[in-house]
Amino acid sequence: MPTPALTFANGIDAENYRFLQEHVHSQAGIVLEGNKHYLFESRLAPIVRQLGLNSINDLCALLKATRKPEVGRSVVEAMTTNETYFFRDPAHYDAIRTVLLPSLKQQRKDTNKLRFWSAASSTGQEAYSLAMLLTEFGFPGWNISILGTDFSSAIVDRARSGKYHQIEVNRGLPAALLVKHFLRSGVEWQLSDTLRRMVRFETIDLRNSMRAMGPFDLVFCRNVLIYFDAATKLKILKEIHGTLFRGGWLFLGGAETAFGVDEWFDRLTIGTASVYVAR
Ligand SMILES: C[S@@+](CC[C@H](N)C(=O)[O-])C[C@H]1O[C@@H](n2cnc3c(N)ncnc32)[C@H](O)[C@@H]1O
C-alpha cells in the first residue's frame, strides 16, 4: 500500500506546499519560507472559492494539470504583499525636499526635465506622494515624469485609478494635501487629474533587464528586496544602478540595507535617511 502524502494541519500537502513555493519563486522571485501556511491559506482561499474548488490541494492539482497561465499568475499576485501608505518613511521625503530637489533645480536648469521611478509601486501611494511633494516644491513649466511599476497587474490598475478608501488616506497623508488634491467620490477619495497625469504606471517584473528605462534622477525601491534571495537582490540593485544618472539617488525601505554594492553606490546619511548615490 502506498504511503499517504504528508499533510499539514491546515490542509496543504507537503508536496503541494513545495510546489507553491517553487511556483511563486520562479514567477516573481519571491522566497516564501516553510512556515507560511497561514499566508498561503488566507491569500489563496478567495481563488479556491472563485474557481469552485474545495481546497488549495485542488488548486495545485489544477495548476499542475493545465498550467493555466492566468490561474498561475493570480496565485502569484495573491502572494505578493502590497502594504504601502502615503509618505512612508518621512525622512526620505524630507531628504528629497531639502537636498535633492534644490540641487536638481540647479543641475537641470537647462533641460527643465526630471525623471523619477517608483519601482514596486504597489497601489501608487509612493509615486503620488512624490508627485505631491514636487507640486508643493514648485517646478512651474518643467517636464516632470514619474513612473510607477509593479509585478501585479491588479495592483497597477488600482494605482492608475488614483482612488483610495478613507482608511488609506488616513495613513500618512496630511489633511491639507487631502483637501487640496483629492475629491470625495462615494466612499472613496479621487486624486486630481493633474496629479494622476504626472504618474504613469506599468506592470514590470523587477527581475527583467531595466536599463533601457532610465536615466532617472531618483529611484524608490522600497520594501520589496526583502522578498528576494541575495543573488536576485544584488542583480536588481545592479540593474537599478544602470538606470540612474551618475549622482542619482536610490532609496531602499527603512529596514533594508544593501551589501556588496560599494562598486555602484556611495551611501549618504541625510537626517535619519540613508541614500544610495549612484557612482
Ligand atoms: C510591500 S510593497 C512595497 C510598496 C512601496 N514600495 C512601499 O514601500 O510602500 C511590495 C510590492 O512589490 C511588488 N513585487 C513583488 N515582487 C515583484 C517583482 N518581482 N517585480 C516587481 N514588483 C514586485 C509587490 O506586488 C508589491 O506591490
Ligand as a Chemical Component Dictionary entry (heavy atoms), coordinates in Angstrom:
data_LIG
# 
_chem_comp.id                   LIG 
_chem_comp.type                 NON-POLYMER 
_chem_comp.pdbx_formal_charge   0 
_chem_comp.three_letter_code    LIG 
# 
loop_
_chem_comp_atom.comp_id 
_chem_comp_atom.atom_id 
_chem_comp_atom.alt_atom_id 
_chem_comp_atom.type_symbol 
_chem_comp_atom.charge 
_chem_comp_atom.model_Cartn_x 
_chem_comp_atom.model_Cartn_y 
_chem_comp_atom.model_Cartn_z 
_chem_comp_atom.pdbx_ordinal 
LIG C1  C1  C 0  5.351 45.915 0.295  1  
LIG S1  S1  S 1  5.013 46.568 -1.308 2  
LIG C2  C2  C 0  6.046 48.000 -1.287 3  
LIG C3  C3  C 0  5.317 49.214 -1.785 4  
LIG C4  C4  C 0  6.097 50.527 -1.694 5  
LIG N1  N1  N 0  7.334 50.444 -2.414 6  
LIG C5  C5  C 0  6.351 50.917 -0.269 7  
LIG O1  O1  O 0  7.480 50.799 0.223  8  
LIG O2  O2  O -1 5.407 51.361 0.414  9  
LIG C6  C6  C 0  5.937 45.413 -2.314 10 
LIG C7  C7  C 0  5.483 45.407 -3.775 11 
LIG O3  O3  O 0  6.459 44.695 -4.533 12 
LIG C8  C8  C 0  5.805 44.063 -5.610 13 
LIG N2  N2  N 0  6.645 42.988 -6.164 14 
LIG C9  C9  C 0  6.892 41.762 -5.641 15 
LIG N3  N3  N 0  7.677 41.039 -6.457 16 
LIG C10 C10 C 0  7.956 41.835 -7.521 17 
LIG C11 C11 C 0  8.713 41.668 -8.712 18 
LIG N4  N4  N 0  9.364 40.520 -8.986 19 
LIG N5  N5  N 0  8.773 42.695 -9.581 20 
LIG C12 C12 C 0  8.122 43.859 -9.332 21 
LIG N6  N6  N 0  7.388 44.078 -8.223 22 
LIG C13 C13 C 0  7.301 43.083 -7.328 23 
LIG C14 C14 C 0  4.507 43.576 -5.000 24 
LIG O4  O4  O 0  3.500 43.347 -5.970 25 
LIG C15 C15 C 0  4.171 44.712 -4.026 26 
LIG O5  O5  O 0  3.212 45.598 -4.563 27 
# 
loop_
_chem_comp_bond.comp_id 
_chem_comp_bond.atom_id_1 
_chem_comp_bond.atom_id_2 
_chem_comp_bond.value_order 
_chem_comp_bond.pdbx_ordinal 
LIG C1  S1  SING 1  
LIG S1  C2  SING 2  
LIG S1  C6  SING 3  
LIG C2  C3  SING 4  
LIG C3  C4  SING 5  
LIG C4  N1  SING 6  
LIG C4  C5  SING 7  
LIG C5  O1  DOUB 8  
LIG C5  O2  SING 9  
LIG C6  C7  SING 10 
LIG C7  O3  SING 11 
LIG C7  C15 SING 12 
LIG O3  C8  SING 13 
LIG C8  N2  SING 14 
LIG C8  C14 SING 15 
LIG N2  C9  SING 16 
LIG N2  C13 SING 17 
LIG C9  N3  DOUB 18 
LIG N3  C10 SING 19 
LIG C10 C11 SING 20 
LIG C10 C13 DOUB 21 
LIG C11 N4  SING 22 
LIG C11 N5  DOUB 23 
LIG N5  C12 SING 24 
LIG C12 N6  DOUB 25 
LIG N6  C13 SING 26 
LIG C14 O4  SING 27 
LIG C14 C15 SING 28 
LIG C15 O5  SING 29 
# 
